[in-house]
């Protein structure tokens, strides 16, 4: 059964590129540009992994991550934060405090993102 990844990011080009990459690897890819719908979408899709931008319109990925991790049905789903501007050690610490499992820099290295995704899921599956 294919794995499913939900990506929450307002960058349409990045959503497209990551979507193509994950689909070529046999994954189901669910893009979401509106962070206000993150909980609803995550509950309906129940992905294996969530990729979450830090800089989102009207909120932050850190707040969205806290909401996801605070939800009984979603808290076990791993989250990888993605950011171009928020890459300082304090920013990364904020992401980890919000419940994220890892942090990836923009521009996104798709191979590295896939390797990190697979590594996190391998640990969970063990």
C-alpha positions as protocol buffer text, in pm:
chain_id: "A"
residue {
  index: 1
  type: UNK
  ca { x: 0 y: 0 z: 0 }
}
residue {
  index: 2
  type: UNK
  ca { x: 147 y: 338 z: -96 }
}
residue {
  index: 3
  type: UNK
  ca { x: 242 y: 588 z: 170 }
}
residue {
  index: 4
  type: UNK
  ca { x: 66 y: 924 z: 184 }
}
residue {
  index: 5
  type: UNK
  ca { x: 228 y: 1260 z: 247 }
}
residue {
  index: 6
  type: UNK
  ca { x: 36 y: 1581 z: 316 }
}
residue {
  index: 7
  type: UNK
  ca { x: 226 y: 1901 z: 237 }
}
residue {
  index: 8
  type: UNK
  ca { x: 106 y: 2233 z: 374 }
}
residue {
  index: 9
  type: UNK
  ca { x: 273 y: 2523 z: 194 }
}
residue {
  index: 10
  type: UNK
  ca { x: 150 y: 2835 z: 14 }
}
residue {
  index: 11
  type: UNK
  ca { x: 420 y: 2807 z: -255 }
}
residue {
  index: 12
  type: UNK
  ca { x: 240 y: 2653 z: -553 }
}
residue {
  index: 13
  type: UNK
  ca { x: 562 y: 2579 z: -741 }
}
residue {
  index: 14
  type: UNK
  ca { x: 713 y: 2394 z: -445 }
}
residue {
  index: 15
  type: UNK
  ca { x: 392 y: 2196 z: -393 }
}
residue {
  index: 16
  type: UNK
  ca { x: 403 y: 2097 z: -759 }
}
residue {
  index: 17
  type: UNK
  ca { x: 771 y: 1996 z: -754 }
}
residue {
  index: 18
  type: UNK
  ca { x: 747 y: 1798 z: -431 }
}
residue {
  index: 19
  type: UNK
  ca { x: 424 y: 1638 z: -551 }
}
residue {
  index: 20
  type: UNK
  ca { x: 581 y: 1519 z: -874 }
}
residue {
  index: 21
  type: UNK
  ca { x: 883 y: 1382 z: -689 }
}
residue {
  index: 22
  type: UNK
  ca { x: 682 y: 1191 z: -427 }
}
residue {
  index: 23
  type: UNK
  ca { x: 437 y: 1056 z: -686 }
}
residue {
  index: 24
  type: UNK
  ca { x: 727 y: 928 z: -899 }
}
residue {
  index: 25
  type: UNK
  ca { x: 846 y: 742 z: -588 }
}
residue {
  index: 26
  type: UNK
  ca { x: 503 y: 575 z: -559 }
}
residue {
  index: 27
  type: UNK
  ca { x: 359 y: 790 z: -283 }
}
residue {
  index: 28
  type: UNK
  ca { x: 16 y: 949 z: -266 }
}
residue {
  index: 29
  type: UNK
  ca { x: 67 y: 1326 z: -242 }
}
residue {
  index: 30
  type: UNK
  ca { x: -189 y: 1561 z: -89 }
}
residue {
  index: 31
  type: UNK
  ca { x: -111 y: 1932 z: -134 }
}
residue {
  index: 32
  type: UNK
  ca { x: -269 y: 2204 z: 80 }
}
residue {
  index: 33
  type: UNK
  ca { x: -210 y: 2578 z: 42 }
}
residue {
  index: 34
  type: UNK
  ca { x: -455 y: 2698 z: 309 }
}
residue {
  index: 35
  type: UNK
  ca { x: -322 y: 2639 z: 663 }
}
residue {
  index: 36
  type: UNK
  ca { x: -668 y: 2708 z: 809 }
}
residue {
  index: 37
  type: UNK
  ca { x: -777 y: 2374 z: 664 }
}
residue {
  index: 38
  type: UNK
  ca { x: -478 y: 2176 z: 796 }
}
residue {
  index: 39
  type: UNK
  ca { x: -657 y: 1987 z: 1074 }
}
residue {
  index: 40
  type: UNK
  ca { x: -956 y: 1905 z: 855 }
}
residue {
  index: 41
  type: UNK
  ca { x: -738 y: 1784 z: 568 }
}
residue {
  index: 42
  type: UNK
  ca { x: -510 y: 1582 z: 796 }
}
residue {
  index: 43
  type: UNK
  ca { x: -810 y: 1414 z: 960 }
}
residue {
  index: 44
  type: UNK
  ca { x: -964 y: 1322 z: 624 }
}
residue {
  index: 45
  type: UNK
  ca { x: -641 y: 1199 z: 463 }
}
residue {
  index: 46
  type: UNK
  ca { x: -463 y: 1067 z: 775 }
}
residue {
  index: 47
  type: UNK
  ca { x: -123 y: 1082 z: 605 }
}
residue {
  index: 48
  type: UNK
  ca { x: 188 y: 887 z: 700 }
}
residue {
  index: 49
  type: UNK
  ca { x: 389 y: 1213 z: 701 }
}
residue {
  index: 50
  type: UNK
  ca { x: 319 y: 1587 z: 706 }
}
residue {
  index: 51
  type: UNK
  ca { x: 552 y: 1838 z: 542 }
}
residue {
  index: 52
  type: UNK
  ca { x: 484 y: 2182 z: 686 }
}
residue {
  index: 53
  type: UNK
  ca { x: 613 y: 2524 z: 584 }
}
residue {
  index: 54
  type: UNK
  ca { x: 706 y: 2758 z: 869 }
}
residue {
  index: 55
  type: UNK
  ca { x: 596 y: 3079 z: 693 }
}
residue {
  index: 56
  type: UNK
  ca { x: 226 y: 3053 z: 616 }
}
residue {
  index: 57
  type: UNK
  ca { x: -37 y: 3319 z: 544 }
}
residue {
  index: 58
  type: UNK
  ca { x: -211 y: 3429 z: 862 }
}
residue {
  index: 59
  type: UNK
  ca { x: -22 y: 3192 z: 1092 }
}
residue {
  index: 60
  type: UNK
  ca { x: 302 y: 3003 z: 1139 }
}
residue {
  index: 61
  type: UNK
  ca { x: 385 y: 2641 z: 1075 }
}
residue {
  index: 62
  type: UNK
  ca { x: 483 y: 2620 z: 1441 }
}
residue {
  index: 63
  type: UNK
  ca { x: 124 y: 2702 z: 1544 }
}
residue {
  index: 64
  type: UNK
  ca { x: -18 y: 2458 z: 1290 }
}
residue {
  index: 65
  type: UNK
  ca { x: 219 y: 2188 z: 1416 }
}
residue {
  index: 66
  type: UNK
  ca { x: 108 y: 2247 z: 1777 }
}
residue {
  index: 67
  type: UNK
  ca { x: -253 y: 2209 z: 1665 }
}
residue {
  index: 68
  type: UNK
  ca { x: -179 y: 1889 z: 1475 }
}
residue {
  index: 69
  type: UNK
  ca { x: 16 y: 1742 z: 1767 }
}
residue {
  index: 70
  type: UNK
  ca { x: -259 y: 1846 z: 2008 }
}
residue {
  index: 71
  type: UNK
  ca { x: -519 y: 1645 z: 1817 }
}
residue {
  index: 72
  type: UNK
  ca { x: -580 y: 1295 z: 1953 }
}
residue {
  index: 73
  type: UNK
  ca { x: -618 y: 1144 z: 1604 }
}
residue {
  index: 74
  type: UNK
  ca { x: -317 y: 1319 z: 1450 }
}
residue {
  index: 75
  type: UNK
  ca { x: -50 y: 1346 z: 1718 }
}
residue {
  index: 76
  type: UNK
  ca { x: 139 y: 1034 z: 1607 }
}
residue {
  index: 77
  type: UNK
  ca { x: 186 y: 1156 z: 1249 }
}
residue {
  index: 78
  type: UNK
  ca { x: 543 y: 1279 z: 1202 }
}
residue {
  index: 79
  type: UNK
  ca { x: 598 y: 1636 z: 1084 }
}
residue {
  index: 80
  type: UNK
  ca { x: 894 y: 1778 z: 894 }
}
residue {
  index: 81
  type: UNK
  ca { x: 912 y: 2158 z: 902 }
}
residue {
  index: 82
  type: UNK
  ca { x: 1036 y: 2334 z: 587 }
}
residue {
  index: 83
  type: UNK
  ca { x: 1172 y: 2688 z: 585 }
}
residue {
  index: 84
  type: UNK
  ca { x: 1389 y: 2926 z: 393 }
}
residue {
  index: 85
  type: UNK
  ca { x: 1393 y: 3220 z: 631 }
}
residue {
  index: 86
  type: UNK
  ca { x: 1361 y: 3051 z: 970 }
}
residue {
  index: 87
  type: UNK
  ca { x: 1675 y: 2839 z: 990 }
}
residue {
  index: 88
  type: UNK
  ca { x: 1855 y: 2972 z: 1297 }
}
residue {
  index: 89
  type: UNK
  ca { x: 1915 y: 2734 z: 1587 }
}
residue {
  index: 90
  type: UNK
  ca { x: 1640 y: 2917 z: 1780 }
}
residue {
  index: 91
  type: UNK
  ca { x: 1397 y: 2874 z: 1490 }
}
residue {
  index: 92
  type: UNK
  ca { x: 1476 y: 2504 z: 1466 }
}
residue {
  index: 93
  type: UNK
  ca { x: 1431 y: 2470 z: 1841 }
}
residue {
  index: 94
  type: UNK
  ca { x: 1090 y: 2639 z: 1811 }
}
residue {
  index: 95
  type: UNK
  ca { x: 992 y: 2386 z: 1547 }
}
residue {
  index: 96
  type: UNK
  ca { x: 1102 y: 2093 z: 1759 }
}
residue {
  index: 97
  type: UNK
  ca { x: 921 y: 2238 z: 2063 }
}
residue {
  index: 98
  type: UNK
  ca { x: 603 y: 2262 z: 1856 }
}
residue {
  index: 99
  type: UNK
  ca { x: 625 y: 1886 z: 1794 }
}
residue {
  index: 100
  type: UNK
  ca { x: 812 y: 1864 z: 1463 }
}
residue {
  index: 101
  type: UNK
  ca { x: 1032 y: 1562 z: 1403 }
}
residue {
  index: 102
  type: UNK
  ca { x: 1282 y: 1729 z: 1172 }
}
residue {
  index: 103
  type: UNK
  ca { x: 1362 y: 2052 z: 987 }
}
residue {
  index: 104
  type: UNK
  ca { x: 1457 y: 2100 z: 620 }
}
residue {
  index: 105
  type: UNK
  ca { x: 1590 y: 2413 z: 451 }
}
residue {
  index: 106
  type: UNK
  ca { x: 1458 y: 2578 z: 137 }
}
residue {
  index: 107
  type: UNK
  ca { x: 1545 y: 2547 z: -140 }
}
residue {
  index: 108
  type: UNK
  ca { x: 1440 y: 2191 z: -74 }
}
residue {
  index: 109
  type: UNK
  ca { x: 1675 y: 1911 z: -175 }
}
residue {
  index: 110
  type: UNK
  ca { x: 1411 y: 1657 z: -281 }
}
residue {
  index: 111
  type: UNK
  ca { x: 1637 y: 1355 z: -237 }
}
residue {
  index: 112
  type: UNK
  ca { x: 1730 y: 1464 z: 115 }
}
residue {
  index: 113
  type: UNK
  ca { x: 1364 y: 1529 z: 198 }
}
residue {
  index: 114
  type: UNK
  ca { x: 1271 y: 1179 z: 81 }
}
residue {
  index: 115
  type: UNK
  ca { x: 1559 y: 1022 z: 278 }
}
residue {
  index: 116
  type: UNK
  ca { x: 1456 y: 1206 z: 596 }
}
residue {
  index: 117
  type: UNK
  ca { x: 1092 y: 1107 z: 542 }
}
residue {
  index: 118
  type: UNK
  ca { x: 1181 y: 742 z: 491 }
}
residue {
  index: 119
  type: UNK
  ca { x: 1418 y: 741 z: 791 }
}
residue {
  index: 120
  type: UNK
  ca { x: 1153 y: 878 z: 1027 }
}
residue {
  index: 121
  type: UNK
  ca { x: 894 y: 629 z: 904 }
}
residue {
  index: 122
  type: UNK
  ca { x: 1143 y: 341 z: 928 }
}
residue {
  index: 123
  type: UNK
  ca { x: 1192 y: 419 z: 1297 }
}
residue {
  index: 124
  type: UNK
  ca { x: 817 y: 437 z: 1353 }
}
residue {
  index: 125
  type: UNK
  ca { x: 760 y: 109 z: 1171 }
}
residue {
  index: 126
  type: UNK
  ca { x: 1025 y: -75 z: 1373 }
}
